[in-house]
Amino acid sequence: MTGPIGTYVVDIRTGRVGRFMGEAGSRLLLRPVGGGREWECEPDAVRLATAVERISATTAYVNARSRGEVT
């Protein structure tokens, strides 16, 4: 169970933190923190993100945006 749409999760295959956006067949759709292209993940390869993981991913995105690396 991932929770409602918008829930922060971790793709345990890659370690990436994303937001749960819905389902595509039997796979989950995850979107990077700060937006961007969604990726698909198997439901058994996802776990809920901890508060530290959510904050870290958000901080990394904000810092990258301030450096002009992302829009």
Secondary structure, 3 states (H helix, E strand, C coil): CCCCCCCEEEECCCCEEEEEEEEECCEEEEEECCCCCCEEECHHHEEECCHHHHHHHHHHHHHHHHCCCCC
